[in-house]
Amino acid sequence: MSLSPGEKWESLIVAAEGGKPQPVTGQPGAMDPTWSPDGTRLALGFSTTPSSGTPIQVVDLRSGKTLAIPGSEGLSSPRWSPDGRSIVSLSNDYTRLALYEFARGRWRDLLVAGAPSFGYPSWTHDGTRIQMQNGSSIIRVRVADGQVEPVASFERVPLVVTPGSWGWLGIAPDDSPLVLRRLSGGVEVYALDVEWR
């Protein structure tokens, strides 16, 4: 995802061995891309403004064809389920978590809040829950019935926050939460040598 001064967000693909980044779609504003589990498609949101009417789009990288997900106007932050059968998304005002099931062709709400508070949805690796930010807490929402489980609070944890965002929240391979914690006294930068096997 890239943002140039005076331009709209765009989503790009670059080869693993390097090269020139290529736009995923010619439509401006494509942001927050998420890979399908098989690596052949990308789902893209197009705005974080509540009034945005651009639906979430799925781009098939083999054929180049784009499919708009019906009923996804006003939604962003799409995330593929581990089995590829569903996409979960947040409303552009961050008050609704919704699930789209491809087989049924419709959305259903998993969780609705009265004020903007949701962010950074991530599927657990077994595909049964969605972990996300809810205000100053981390919660998990059960996909089957929308039941909410508290995970952790970061009220006393100073987070890295950039203008226009809450920071970042992710999920580790063992499903434990990952956050960017701000360290007092500066920023530490690391270089790692990785040997892929």
N, CA and C atoms as an extended XYZ file, in Angstrom:
591
Properties=species:S:1:pos:R:3:atomname:S:1:resname:S:1:resid:I:1 pbc="F F F"
N         0.861       -1.165        0.000 N   MET     1
C         0.000        0.000        0.000 CA  MET     1
C         0.906        1.225        0.000 C   MET     1
N         0.599        2.201       -0.827 N   SER     2
C         1.483        3.347       -0.997 CA  SER     2
C         0.664        4.622       -1.071 C   SER     2
N         1.225        5.698       -0.507 N   LEU     3
C         0.591        7.007       -0.576 CA  LEU     3
C         1.646        8.033       -0.957 C   LEU     3
N         1.466        8.639       -2.118 N   SER     4
C         2.371        9.694       -2.573 CA  SER     4
C         1.749       11.047       -2.244 C   SER     4
N         2.568       12.080       -1.997 N   PRO     5
C         2.024       13.397       -1.674 CA  PRO     5
C         1.033       13.885       -2.727 C   PRO     5
N        -0.143       14.307       -2.274 N   GLY     6
C        -1.162       14.838       -3.171 CA  GLY     6
C        -1.928       13.783       -3.945 C   GLY     6
N        -1.653       12.510       -3.691 N   GLU     7
C        -2.316       11.418       -4.416 CA  GLU     7
C        -3.190       10.610       -3.468 C   GLU     7
N        -3.994        9.708       -4.045 N   LYS     8
C        -4.791        8.778       -3.246 CA  LYS     8
C        -3.973        7.521       -2.983 C   LYS     8
N        -4.419        6.758       -1.985 N   TRP     9
C        -3.771        5.478       -1.708 CA  TRP     9
C        -3.811        4.604       -2.956 C   TRP     9
N        -2.829        3.745       -3.100 N   GLU    10
C        -2.868        2.718       -4.134 CA  GLU    10
C        -2.229        1.448       -3.598 C   GLU    10
N        -2.664        0.330       -4.125 N   SER    11
C        -2.105       -0.965       -3.741 CA  SER    11
C        -1.239       -1.464       -4.882 C   SER    11
N        -0.055       -1.969       -4.531 N   LEU    12
C         0.940       -2.364       -5.515 CA  LEU    12
C         1.431       -3.778       -5.235 C   LEU    12
N         1.913       -4.422       -6.276 N   ILE    13
C         2.544       -5.739       -6.135 CA  ILE    13
C         3.966       -5.631       -6.672 C   ILE    13
N         4.896       -6.217       -5.920 N   VAL    14
C         6.281       -6.267       -6.389 CA  VAL    14
C         6.754       -7.714       -6.280 C   VAL    14
N         7.532       -8.156       -7.229 N   ALA    15
C         8.032       -9.530       -7.228 CA  ALA    15
C         8.911       -9.772       -6.011 C   ALA    15
N         8.917      -11.002       -5.519 N   ALA    16
C         9.717      -11.347       -4.339 CA  ALA    16
C        11.201      -11.072       -4.576 C   ALA    16
N        11.651      -11.218       -5.810 N   GLU    17
C        13.068      -10.965       -6.111 CA  GLU    17
C        13.337       -9.492       -6.416 C   GLU    17
N        12.327       -8.642       -6.316 N   GLY    18
C        12.483       -7.214       -6.536 CA  GLY    18
C        11.971       -6.798       -7.903 C   GLY    18
N        12.076       -5.525       -8.172 N   GLY    19
C        11.599       -4.993       -9.440 CA  GLY    19
C        10.682       -3.810       -9.218 C   GLY    19
N        10.069       -3.359      -10.290 N   LYS    20
C         9.204       -2.185      -10.223 CA  LYS    20
C         7.822       -2.592       -9.695 C   LYS    20
N         7.322       -1.894       -8.676 N   PRO    21
C         5.974       -2.190       -8.175 CA  PRO    21
C         4.917       -1.898       -9.243 C   PRO    21
N         3.948       -2.800       -9.338 N   GLN    22
C         2.867       -2.663      -10.315 CA  GLN    22
C         1.543       -2.451       -9.596 C   GLN    22
N         0.703       -1.507      -10.058 N   PRO    23
C        -0.607       -1.307       -9.434 CA  PRO    23
C        -1.478       -2.557       -9.570 C   PRO    23
N        -2.222       -2.859       -8.518 N   VAL    24
C        -3.134       -4.002       -8.551 CA  VAL    24
C        -4.327       -3.696       -9.450 C   VAL    24
N        -4.796       -2.463       -9.380 N   THR    25
C        -5.942       -2.044      -10.177 CA  THR    25
C        -5.698       -0.626      -10.656 C   THR    25
N        -6.345       -0.241      -11.733 N   GLY    26
C        -6.200        1.116      -12.247 CA  GLY    26
C        -7.077        2.115      -11.523 C   GLY    26
N        -7.910        1.641      -10.623 N   GLN    27
C        -8.819        2.528       -9.906 CA  GLN    27
C        -8.093        3.190       -8.747 C   GLN    27
N        -8.122        4.527       -8.661 N   PRO    28
C        -7.422        5.198       -7.559 CA  PRO    28
C        -8.105        4.939       -6.223 C   PRO    28
N        -7.311        4.977       -5.158 N   GLY    29
C        -7.858        4.826       -3.813 CA  GLY    29
C        -7.852        3.409       -3.286 C   GLY    29
N        -7.294        2.447       -4.033 N   ALA    30
C        -7.261        1.050       -3.579 CA  ALA    30
C        -6.318        0.934       -2.389 C   ALA    30
N        -6.844        0.458       -1.262 N   MET    31
C        -6.030        0.400       -0.055 CA  MET    31
C        -6.355       -0.830        0.772 C   MET    31
N        -5.511       -1.073        1.765 N   ASP    32
C        -5.716       -2.153        2.727 CA  ASP    32
C        -5.907       -3.517        2.056 C   ASP    32
N        -4.966       -3.909        1.179 N   PRO    33
C        -5.110       -5.177        0.466 CA  PRO    33
C        -4.935       -6.378        1.400 C   PRO    33
N        -5.606       -7.454        1.090 N   THR    34
C        -5.457       -8.699        1.841 CA  THR    34
C        -5.419       -9.862        0.850 C   THR    34
N        -4.453      -10.743        1.031 N   TRP    35
C        -4.271      -11.889        0.136 CA  TRP    35
C        -5.289      -12.980        0.439 C   TRP    35
N        -5.773      -13.638       -0.608 N   SER    36
C        -6.539      -14.869       -0.415 CA  SER    36
C        -5.566      -15.946        0.049 C   SER    36
N        -6.050      -16.971        0.771 N   PRO    37
C        -5.133      -17.995        1.286 CA  PRO    37
C        -4.312      -18.700        0.201 C   PRO    37
N        -4.877      -18.831       -1.009 N   ASP    38
C        -4.131      -19.513       -2.067 CA  ASP    38
C        -3.206      -18.573       -2.837 C   ASP    38
N        -3.182      -17.275       -2.478 N   GLY    39
C        -2.269      -16.331       -3.095 CA  GLY    39
C        -2.609      -15.920       -4.510 C   GLY    39
N        -3.834      -16.183       -4.970 N   THR    40
C        -4.196      -15.848       -6.349 CA  THR    40
C        -5.063      -14.600       -6.466 C   THR    40
N        -5.598      -14.121       -5.348 N   ARG    41
C        -6.503      -12.972       -5.379 CA  ARG    41
C        -6.170      -11.996       -4.252 C   ARG    41
N        -6.549      -10.758       -4.465 N   LEU    42
C        -6.444       -9.726       -3.447 CA  LEU    42
C        -7.824       -9.094       -3.252 C   LEU    42
N        -8.197       -8.859       -2.004 N   ALA    43
C        -9.397       -8.077       -1.700 CA  ALA    43
C        -8.925       -6.686       -1.297 C   ALA    43
N        -9.611       -5.658       -1.799 N   LEU    44
C        -9.197       -4.275       -1.596 CA  LEU    44
C       -10.349       -3.430       -1.073 C   LEU    44
N       -10.054       -2.593       -0.074 N   GLY    45
C       -10.983       -1.557        0.340 CA  GLY    45
C       -10.637       -0.286       -0.409 C   GLY    45
N       -11.529        0.695       -0.384 N   PHE    46
C       -11.277        1.904       -1.167 CA  PHE    46
C       -11.388        3.214       -0.414 C   PHE    46
N       -11.840        3.215        0.823 N   SER    47
C       -11.903        4.468        1.556 CA  SER    47
C       -12.153        4.187        3.010 C   SER    47
N       -11.754        5.114        3.862 N   THR    48
C       -12.107        5.002        5.269 CA  THR    48
C       -13.061        6.119        5.669 C   THR    48
N       -13.653        6.797        4.693 N   THR    49
C       -14.641        7.821        5.021 CA  THR    49
C       -16.015        7.162        5.091 C   THR    49
N       -16.841        7.509        6.096 N   PRO    50
C       -18.132        6.858        6.262 CA  PRO    50
C       -19.032        6.952        5.037 C   PRO    50
N       -18.871        8.011        4.244 N   SER    51
C       -19.770        8.208        3.103 CA  SER    51
C       -19.319        7.496        1.831 C   SER    51
N       -18.191        6.821        1.878 N   SER    52
C       -17.682        6.175        0.669 CA  SER    52
C       -18.645        5.108        0.166 C   SER    52
N       -18.916        5.157       -1.141 N   GLY    53
C       -19.827        4.180       -1.720 CA  GLY    53
C       -19.132        3.146       -2.571 C   GLY    53
N       -17.795        3.129       -2.581 N   THR    54
C       -17.065        2.163       -3.399 CA  THR    54
C       -17.028        0.822       -2.681 C   THR    54
N       -17.505       -0.245       -3.327 N   PRO    55
C       -17.515       -1.551       -2.657 CA  PRO    55
C       -16.121       -2.168       -2.566 C   PRO    55
N       -16.005       -3.146       -1.691 N   ILE    56
C       -14.789       -3.959       -1.631 CA  ILE    56
C       -14.676       -4.726       -2.940 C   ILE    56
N       -13.455       -4.798       -3.465 N   GLN    57
C       -13.248       -5.484       -4.731 CA  GLN    57
C       -12.246       -6.616       -4.577 C   GLN    57
N       -12.496       -7.679       -5.304 N   VAL    58
C       -11.592       -8.826       -5.337 CA  VAL    58
C       -10.967       -8.877       -6.726 C   VAL    58
N        -9.636       -8.856       -6.763 N   VAL    59
C        -8.905       -8.883       -8.028 CA  VAL    59
C        -8.268      -10.259       -8.181 C   VAL    59
N        -8.588      -10.932       -9.293 N   ASP    60
C        -7.946      -12.203       -9.632 CA  ASP    60
C        -6.642      -11.869      -10.341 C   ASP    60
N        -5.519      -12.190       -9.725 N   LEU    61
C        -4.226      -11.794      -10.263 CA  LEU    61
C        -3.813      -12.603      -11.488 C   LEU    61
N        -4.446      -13.750      -11.721 N   ARG    62
C        -4.128      -14.540      -12.909 CA  ARG    62
C        -4.826      -13.977      -14.139 C   ARG    62
N        -6.127      -13.667      -13.992 N   SER    63
C        -6.905      -13.191      -15.133 CA  SER    63
C        -6.964      -11.671      -15.224 C   SER    63
N        -6.704      -10.984      -14.098 N   GLY    64
C        -6.835       -9.527      -14.069 CA  GLY    64
C        -8.255       -9.055      -13.862 C   GLY    64
N        -9.198       -9.982      -13.729 N   LYS    65
C       -10.607       -9.601      -13.561 CA  LYS    65
C       -10.870       -9.108      -12.138 C   LYS    65
N       -11.786       -8.143      -12.055 N   THR    66
C       -12.157       -7.561      -10.770 CA  THR    66
C       -13.628       -7.817      -10.505 C   THR    66
N       -13.927       -8.217       -9.269 N   LEU    67
C       -15.303       -8.489       -8.857 CA  LEU    67
C       -15.618       -7.636       -7.635 C   LEU    67
N       -16.694       -6.849       -7.708 N   ALA    68
C       -17.147       -6.080       -6.548 CA  ALA    68
C       -18.011       -6.979       -5.679 C   ALA    68
N       -17.763       -6.986       -4.370 N   ILE    69
C       -18.564       -7.797       -3.462 CA  ILE    69
C       -19.885       -7.084       -3.200 C   ILE    69
N       -20.998       -7.715       -3.519 N   PRO    70
C       -22.302       -7.063       -3.339 CA  PRO    70
C       -22.540       -6.673       -1.883 C   PRO    70
N       -23.126       -5.492       -1.686 N   GLY    71
C       -23.479       -5.044       -0.345 CA  GLY    71
C       -22.327       -4.549        0.488 C   GLY    71
N       -21.143       -4.356       -0.126 N   SER    72
C       -19.971       -3.955        0.663 CA  SER    72
C       -19.694       -2.457        0.627 C   SER    72
N       -20.615       -1.680        0.065 N   GLU    73
C       -20.449       -0.228        0.077 CA  GLU    73
C       -20.392        0.234        1.538 C   GLU    73
N       -19.472        1.131        1.842 N   GLY    74
C       -19.320        1.624        3.212 CA  GLY    74
C       -18.505        0.718        4.110 C   GLY    74
N       -17.880       -0.313        3.531 N   LEU    75
C       -17.033       -1.226        4.303 CA  LEU    75
C       -15.595       -1.126        3.818 C   LEU    75
N       -14.654       -1.413        4.713 N   SER    76
C       -13.230       -1.388        4.376 CA  SER    76
C       -12.505       -2.411        5.243 C   SER    76
N       -11.190       -2.425        5.161 N   SER    77
C       -10.351       -3.367        5.920 CA  SER    77
C       -10.778       -4.823        5.722 C   SER    77
N       -10.910       -5.277        4.470 N   PRO    78
C       -11.296       -6.679        4.260 CA  PRO    78
C       -10.189       -7.626        4.697 C   PRO    78
N       -10.585       -8.782        5.249 N   ARG    79
C        -9.622       -9.812        5.658 CA  ARG    79
C       -10.179      -11.184        5.273 C   ARG    79
N        -9.413      -11.930        4.473 N   TRP    80
C        -9.813      -13.276        4.070 CA  TRP    80
C        -9.772      -14.227        5.260 C   TRP    80
N       -10.718      -15.147        5.299 N   SER    81
C       -10.666      -16.228        6.285 CA  SER    81
C        -9.576      -17.215        5.867 C   SER    81
N        -9.027      -17.988        6.816 N   PRO    82
C        -7.975      -18.947        6.464 CA  PRO    82
C        -8.408      -19.985        5.434 C   PRO    82
N        -9.713      -20.318        5.381 N   ASP    83
C       -10.172      -21.296        4.395 CA  ASP    83
C       -10.606      -20.652        3.078 C   ASP    83
N       -10.575      -19.317        2.995 N   GLY    84
C       -10.915      -18.612        1.763 CA  GLY    84
C       -12.397      -18.527        1.460 C   GLY    84
N       -13.248      -18.977        2.372 N   ARG    85
C       -14.690      -18.996        2.110 CA  ARG    85
C       -15.405      -17.722        2.537 C   ARG    85
N       -14.725      -16.877        3.314 N   SER    86
C       -15.360      -15.681        3.869 CA  SER    86
C       -14.393      -14.520        3.873 C   SER    86
N       -14.964      -13.330        3.992 N   ILE    87
C       -14.199      -12.112        4.226 CA  ILE    87
C       -14.875      -11.382        5.373 C   ILE    87
N       -14.075      -10.891        6.301 N   VAL    88
C       -14.601      -10.048        7.370 CA  VAL    88
C       -14.156       -8.625        7.080 C   VAL    88
N       -14.975       -7.647        7.476 N   SER    89
C       -14.680       -6.263        7.160 CA  SER    89
C       -15.243       -5.333        8.227 C   SER    89
N       -14.658       -4.151        8.326 N   LEU    90
C       -15.148       -3.112        9.227 CA  LEU    90
C       -15.912       -2.066        8.426 C   LEU    90
N       -16.901       -1.456        9.069 N   SER    91
C       -17.551       -0.315        8.437 CA  SER    91
C       -16.570        0.854        8.426 C   SER    91
N       -16.750        1.778        7.504 N   ASN    92
C       -15.837        2.909        7.379 CA  ASN    92
C       -15.850        3.824        8.598 C   ASN    92
N       -16.903        3.740        9.432 N   ASP    93
C       -16.919        4.539       10.659 CA  ASP    93
C       -16.438        3.737       11.867 C   ASP    93
N       -15.925        2.514       11.641 N   TYR    94
C       -15.322        1.666       12.683 CA  TYR    94
C       -16.301        1.275       13.794 C   TYR    94
N       -17.581        1.137       13.458 N   THR    95
C       -18.566        0.762       14.471 CA  THR    95
C       -19.206       -0.599       14.192 C   THR    95
N       -18.833       -1.259       13.113 N   ARG    96
C       -19.486       -2.506       12.713 CA  ARG    96
C       -18.461       -3.487       12.170 C   ARG    96
N       -18.576       -4.731       12.611 N   LEU    97
C       -17.782       -5.835       12.082 CA  LEU    97
C       -18.745       -6.767       11.369 C   LEU    97
N       -18.509       -7.000       10.080 N   ALA    98
C       -19.426       -7.811        9.279 CA  ALA    98
C       -18.675       -8.924        8.562 C   ALA    98
N       -19.390      -10.006        8.286 N   LEU    99
C       -18.818      -11.190        7.636 CA  LEU    99
C       -19.570      -11.463        6.341 C   LEU    99
N       -18.810      -11.658        5.256 N   TYR   100
C       -19.390      -12.041        3.969 CA  TYR   100
C       -19.017      -13.483        3.681 C   TYR   100
N       -20.022      -14.319        3.449 N   GLU   101
C       -19.802      -15.725        3.102 CA  GLU   101
C       -20.065      -15.885        1.609 C   GLU   101
N       -19.036      -16.271        0.863 N   PHE   102
C       -19.153      -16.369       -0.587 CA  PHE   102
C       -20.246      -17.351       -1.003 C   PHE   102
N       -20.386      -18.472       -0.305 N   ALA   103
C       -21.378      -19.478       -0.681 CA  ALA   103
C       -22.801      -18.935       -0.559 C   ALA   103
N       -23.045      -18.098        0.461 N   ARG   104
C       -24.382      -17.536        0.666 CA  ARG   104
C       -24.587      -16.225       -0.080 C   ARG   104
N       -23.488      -15.552       -0.402 N   GLY   105
C       -23.593      -14.300       -1.138 CA  GLY   105
C       -24.215      -13.167       -0.356 C   GLY   105
N       -23.995      -13.162        0.953 N   ARG   106
C       -24.570      -12.073        1.748 CA  ARG   106
C       -23.721      -11.795        2.979 C   ARG   106
N       -23.948      -10.601        3.540 N   TRP   107
C       -23.259      -10.151        4.735 CA  TRP   107
C       -24.100      -10.436        5.967 C   TRP   107
N       -23.427      -10.648        7.084 N   ARG   108
C       -24.120      -10.680        8.373 CA  ARG   108
C       -23.238       -9.981        9.401 C   ARG   108
N       -23.878       -9.216       10.281 N   ASP   109
C       -23.143       -8.498       11.309 CA  ASP   109
C       -22.670       -9.454       12.390 C   ASP   109
N       -21.415       -9.287       12.801 N   LEU   110
C       -20.881      -10.038       13.931 CA  LEU   110
C       -20.901       -9.193       15.194 C   LEU   110
N       -20.674       -7.879       15.040 N   LEU   111
C       -20.614       -6.997       16.200 CA  LEU   111
C       -20.873       -5.571       15.744 C   LEU   111
N       -21.678       -4.839       16.525 N   VAL   112
C       -21.977       -3.440       16.244 CA  VAL   112
C       -21.772       -2.652       17.526 C   VAL   112
N       -21.096       -1.499       17.424 N   ALA   113
C       -20.839       -0.641       18.585 CA  ALA   113
C       -21.520        0.703       18.387 C   ALA   113
N       -21.688        1.450       19.473 N   GLY   114
C       -22.345        2.743       19.389 CA  GLY   114
C       -21.407        3.882       19.049 C   GLY   114
N       -20.102        3.660       19.115 N   ALA   115
C       -19.128        4.713       18.839 CA  ALA   115
C       -17.939        4.099       18.115 C   ALA   115
N       -17.198        4.896       17.346 N   PRO   116
C       -16.021        4.359       16.658 CA  PRO   116
C       -15.030        3.761       17.646 C   PRO   116
N       -14.750        2.492       17.490 N   SER   117
C       -13.831        1.866       18.437 CA  SER   117
C       -13.109        0.655       17.872 C   SER   117
N       -13.524        0.127       16.743 N   PHE   118
C       -12.941       -1.102       16.228 CA  PHE   118
C       -11.757       -0.812       15.307 C   PHE   118
N       -10.807       -1.742       15.265 N   GLY   119
C        -9.686       -1.608       14.345 CA  GLY   119
C        -8.892       -2.895       14.230 C   GLY   119
N        -8.199       -3.037       13.113 N   TYR   120
C        -7.218       -4.093       12.870 CA  TYR   120
C        -7.756       -5.511       13.072 C   TYR   120
N        -8.771       -5.891       12.316 N   PRO   121
C        -9.264       -7.267       12.448 CA  PRO   121
C        -8.254       -8.275       11.901 C   PRO   121
N        -8.112       -9.401       12.604 N   SER   122
C        -7.253      -10.509       12.159 CA  SER   122
C        -7.949      -11.813       12.510 C   SER   122
N        -7.936      -12.760       11.605 N   TRP   123
C        -8.490      -14.088       11.880 CA  TRP   123
C        -7.532      -14.880       12.756 C   TRP   123
N        -8.075      -15.650       13.701 N   THR   124
C        -7.247      -16.655       14.364 CA  THR   124
C        -6.953      -17.742       13.332 C   THR   124
N        -5.904      -18.495       13.555 N   HIS   125
C        -5.450      -19.427       12.527 CA  HIS   125
C        -6.399      -20.597       12.280 C   HIS   125
N        -7.276      -20.887       13.251 N   ASP   126
C        -8.260      -21.943       13.016 CA  ASP   126
C        -9.528      -21.407       12.360 C   ASP   126
N        -9.595      -20.096       12.122 N   GLY   127
C       -10.733      -19.505       11.422 CA  GLY   127
C       -12.008      -19.401       12.230 C   GLY   127
N       -11.934      -19.547       13.537 N   THR   128
C       -13.159      -19.522       14.346 CA  THR   128
C       -13.419      -18.176       14.998 C   THR   128
N       -12.407      -17.292       15.057 N   ARG   129
C       -12.556      -16.017       15.757 CA  ARG   129
C       -11.855      -14.898       14.992 C   ARG   129
N       -12.320      -13.679       15.274 N   ILE   130
C       -11.684      -12.486       14.752 CA  ILE   130
C       -11.108      -11.718       15.929 C   ILE   130
N        -9.806      -11.479       15.919 N   GLN   131
C        -9.184      -10.644       16.937 CA  GLN   131
C        -9.141       -9.221       16.413 C   GLN   131
N        -9.438       -8.238       17.277 N   MET   132
C        -9.378       -6.851       16.837 CA  MET   132
C        -9.286       -5.910       18.030 C   MET   132
N        -9.020       -4.663       17.714 N   GLN   133
C        -8.988       -3.622       18.731 CA  GLN   133
C       -10.403       -3.153       18.997 C   GLN   133
N       -10.714       -2.947       20.259 N   ASN   134
C       -11.979       -2.350       20.673 CA  ASN   134
C       -11.635       -1.294       21.714 C   ASN   134
N       -11.484       -0.038       21.278 N   GLY   135
C       -11.031        1.016       22.185 CA  GLY   135
C        -9.612        0.733       22.638 C   GLY   135
N        -9.411        0.613       23.949 N   SER   136
C        -8.075        0.333       24.484 CA  SER   136
C        -7.915       -1.130       24.871 C   SER   136
N        -8.746       -1.986       24.286 N   SER   137
C        -8.688       -3.421       24.582 CA  SER   137
C        -8.536       -4.225       23.303 C   SER   137
N        -8.084       -5.455       23.490 N   ILE   138
C        -8.062       -6.440       22.415 CA  ILE   138
C        -9.142       -7.464       22.742 C   ILE   138
N        -9.987       -7.732       21.757 N   ILE   139
C       -11.058       -8.710       21.939 CA  ILE   139
C       -10.996       -9.738       20.821 C   ILE   139
N       -11.704      -10.838       21.032 N   ARG   140
C       -11.926      -11.819       19.971 CA  ARG   140
C       -13.419      -12.040       19.835 C   ARG   140
N       -13.883      -12.066       18.605 N   VAL   141
C       -15.296      -12.245       18.307 CA  VAL   141
C       -15.474      -13.604       17.651 C   VAL   141
N       -16.326      -14.430       18.233 N   ARG   142
C       -16.562      -15.761       17.680 CA  ARG   142
C       -17.410      -15.651       16.416 C   ARG   142
N       -16.940      -16.241       15.322 N   VAL   143
C       -17.602      -16.131       14.033 CA  VAL   143
C       -18.969      -16.815       14.057 C   VAL   143
N       -19.089      -17.904       14.766 N   ALA   144
C       -20.339      -18.663       14.770 CA  ALA   144
C       -21.514      -17.864       15.309 C   ALA   144
N       -21.284      -17.079       16.378 N   ASP   145
C       -22.418      -16.413       17.033 CA  ASP   145
C       -22.149      -14.982       17.483 C   ASP   145
N       -20.973      -14.432       17.183 N   GLY   146
C       -20.675      -13.055       17.554 CA  GLY   146
C       -20.331      -12.842       19.016 C   GLY   146
N       -20.140      -13.915       19.778 N   GLN   147
C       -19.795      -13.769       21.193 CA  GLN   147
C       -18.417      -13.126       21.327 C   GLN   147
N       -18.310      -12.159       22.266 N   VAL   148
C       -17.077      -11.415       22.467 CA  VAL   148
C       -16.304      -11.976       23.646 C   VAL   148
N       -15.008      -12.183       23.445 N   GLU   149
C       -14.119      -12.663       24.492 CA  GLU   149
C       -13.024      -11.627       24.706 C   GLU   149
N       -12.836      -11.115       25.931 N   PRO   150
C       -11.722      -10.195       26.169 CA  PRO   150
C       -10.389      -10.932       26.093 C   PRO   150
N        -9.384      -10.279       25.537 N   VAL   151
C        -8.053      -10.881       25.420 CA  VAL   151
C        -7.052      -10.127       26.280 C   VAL   151
N        -6.988       -8.819       26.114 N   ALA   152
C        -6.000       -8.016       26.848 CA  ALA   152
C        -6.390       -6.548       26.782 C   ALA   152
N        -5.814       -5.785       27.691 N   SER   153
C        -5.973       -4.334       27.675 CA  SER   153
C        -4.604       -3.709       27.475 C   SER   153
N        -4.538       -2.643       26.670 N   PHE   154
C        -3.277       -1.930       26.545 CA  PHE   154
C        -3.450       -0.484       26.996 C   PHE   154
N        -4.308       -0.285       27.985 N   GLU   155
C        -4.508        1.053       28.552 CA  GLU   155
C        -3.215        1.642       29.090 C   GLU   155
N        -2.376        0.798       29.702 N   ARG   156
C        -1.124        1.282       30.301 CA  ARG   156
C         0.087        0.971       29.441 C   ARG   156
N        -0.145        0.537       28.207 N   VAL   157
C         0.954        0.236       27.287 CA  VAL   157
C         1.040        1.366       26.267 C   VAL   157
N         2.135        2.130       26.249 N   PRO   158
C         2.251        3.206       25.261 CA  PRO   158
C         2.455        2.618       23.860 C   PRO   158
N         1.527        2.922       22.962 N   LEU   159
C         1.593        2.376       21.618 CA  LEU   159
C         2.186        3.378       20.644 C   LEU   159
N         2.759        2.864       19.571 N   VAL   160
C         3.196        3.712       18.475 CA  VAL   160
C         1.942        4.166       17.742 C   VAL   160
N         1.735        5.462       17.674 N   VAL   161
C         0.558        6.000       16.998 CA  VAL   161
C         1.033        7.004       15.958 C   VAL   161
N         0.513        6.858       14.737 N   THR   162
C         0.841        7.787       13.667 CA  THR   162
C        -0.384        8.651       13.385 C   THR   162
N        -0.218        9.818       12.774 N   PRO   163
C        -1.379       10.667       12.500 CA  PRO   163
C        -2.445        9.920       11.696 C   PRO   163
N        -3.684        9.992       12.167 N   GLY   164
C        -4.797        9.357       11.462 CA  GLY   164
C        -4.924        7.872       11.718 C   GLY   164
N        -4.175        7.322       12.671 N   SER   165
C        -4.312        5.894       12.952 CA  SER   165
C        -4.206        5.638       14.443 C   SER   165
N        -4.529        4.421       14.835 N   TRP   166
C        -4.439        4.023       16.234 CA  TRP   166
C        -3.147        3.295       16.540 C   TRP   166
N        -2.311        3.075       15.568 N   GLY   167
C        -1.127        2.267       15.767 CA  GLY   167
C        -1.199        1.044       14.872 C   GLY   167
N        -1.096       -0.122       15.464 N   TRP   168
C        -1.223       -1.356       14.694 CA  TRP   168
C        -1.429       -2.513       15.655 C   TRP   168
N        -2.222       -3.468       15.240 N   LEU   169
C        -2.475       -4.680       16.011 CA  LEU   169
C        -2.476       -5.848       15.045 C   LEU   169
N        -1.787       -6.920       15.412 N   GLY   170
C        -1.745       -8.105       14.572 CA  GLY   170
C        -1.850       -9.359       15.409 C   GLY   170
N        -1.533      -10.495       14.789 N   ILE   171
C        -1.659      -11.777       15.484 CA  ILE   171
C        -0.460      -12.652       15.120 C   ILE   171
N         0.105      -13.303       16.129 N   ALA   172
C         1.289      -14.146       15.945 CA  ALA   172
C         0.877      -15.549       15.489 C   ALA   172
N         1.830      -16.369       15.037 N   PRO   173
C         1.497      -17.727       14.613 CA  PRO   173
C         0.824      -18.574       15.691 C   PRO   173
N         1.050      -18.253       16.976 N   ASP   174
C         0.375      -19.000       18.044 CA  ASP   174
C        -0.904      -18.305       18.503 C   ASP   174
N        -1.385      -17.330       17.714 N   ASP   175
C        -2.601      -16.558       17.973 CA  ASP   175
C        -2.482      -15.569       19.125 C   ASP   175
N        -1.290      -15.324       19.634 N   SER   176
C        -1.151      -14.283       20.650 CA  SER   176
C        -1.139      -12.918       19.952 C   SER   176
N        -1.604      -11.858       20.647 N   PRO   177
C        -1.665      -10.531       20.027 CA  PRO   177
C        -0.282       -9.921       19.826 C   PRO   177
N        -0.147       -9.143       18.766 N   LEU   178
C         1.055       -8.373       18.493 CA  LEU   178
C         0.670       -6.898       18.439 C   LEU   178
N         1.428       -6.034       19.126 N   VAL   179
C         1.202       -4.593       19.052 CA  VAL   179
C         2.548       -3.902       18.865 C   VAL   179
N         2.510       -2.669       18.378 N   LEU   180
C         3.716       -1.852       18.289 CA  LEU   180
C         3.788       -0.994       19.543 C   LEU   180
N         4.752       -1.292       20.419 N   ARG   181
C         4.893       -0.562       21.678 CA  ARG   181
C         5.927        0.538       21.523 C   ARG   181
N         5.560        1.730       21.998 N   ARG   182
C         6.470        2.858       21.942 CA  ARG   182
C         7.431        2.800       23.117 C   ARG   182
N         8.709        2.940       22.835 N   LEU   183
C         9.734        2.963       23.868 CA  LEU   183
C        10.127        4.404       24.149 C   LEU   183
N        10.203        4.761       25.411 N   SER   184
C        10.637        6.121       25.736 CA  SER   184
C        12.120        6.254       25.425 C   SER   184
N        12.495        7.409       24.948 N   GLY   185
C        13.901        7.654       24.686 CA  GLY   185
C        14.326        7.380       23.267 C   GLY   185
N        13.388        7.077       22.380 N   GLY   186
C        13.788        6.939       20.985 CA  GLY   186
C        13.272        5.671       20.345 C   GLY   186
N        13.794        5.406       19.182 N   VAL   187
C        13.373        4.278       18.371 CA  VAL   187
C        14.563        3.355       18.166 C   VAL   187
N        14.315        2.071       18.308 N   GLU   188
C        15.376        1.104       18.058 CA  GLU   188
C        15.161        0.475       16.685 C   GLU   188
N        16.208        0.396       15.902 N   VAL   189
C        16.151       -0.191       14.578 CA  VAL   189
C        17.059       -1.415       14.565 C   VAL   189
N        16.557       -2.521       14.051 N   TYR   190
C        17.318       -3.766       14.034 CA  TYR   190
C        17.529       -4.232       12.602 C   TYR   190
N        18.631       -4.885       12.361 N   ALA   191
C        18.877       -5.581       11.104 CA  ALA   191
C        19.016       -7.062       11.439 C   ALA   191
N        18.292       -7.895       10.728 N   LEU   192
C        18.309       -9.331       11.000 CA  LEU   192
C        18.755      -10.082        9.762 C   LEU   192
N        19.598      -11.071        9.953 N   ASP   193
C        19.947      -11.995        8.879 CA  ASP   193
C        19.019      -13.182        8.996 C   ASP   193
N        18.305      -13.499        7.911 N   VAL   194
C        17.325      -14.589        7.920 CA  VAL   194
C        17.795      -15.662        6.957 C   VAL   194
N        17.790      -16.889        7.437 N   GLU   195
C        18.113      -18.020        6.565 CA  GLU   195
C        16.827      -18.819        6.340 C   GLU   195
N        16.268      -18.730        5.121 N   TRP   196
C        14.996      -19.410        4.819 CA  TRP   196
C        15.280      -20.873        4.511 C   TRP   196
N        14.462      -21.746        5.043 N   ARG   197
C        14.650      -23.190        4.799 CA  ARG   197
C        13.438      -23.773        4.140 C   ARG   197
